[in-house]
Amino acid sequence: MIGLREFASLRYDGFRNNLSVISHCERNLLNLFQFILCVILD
């Protein structure tokens, strides 16, 4: 049986990993958007 504190820290690590994955995807989308804008305006 794992303690509540360990469980909470595991959940927090998973949550933080999900956030970093989401922000990474958002950065890729923003880069793509800027690239498309540059192509259109060029």
BELGIHU-V443659 format. One record per helix or strand of 2 or more residues. SS is the DSSP state (~ for helix, > for strand). FROM is the first residue (numbers start at 1). LEN is the number of residues. If there is no record, write none. Layout:
# BELGIHU-V443659
ss=<SS:SS>
from=<FROM:FROM>
len=<LEN:LEN>
This chain:
# BELGIHU-V443659
ss=<~>
from=<4>
len=<38>
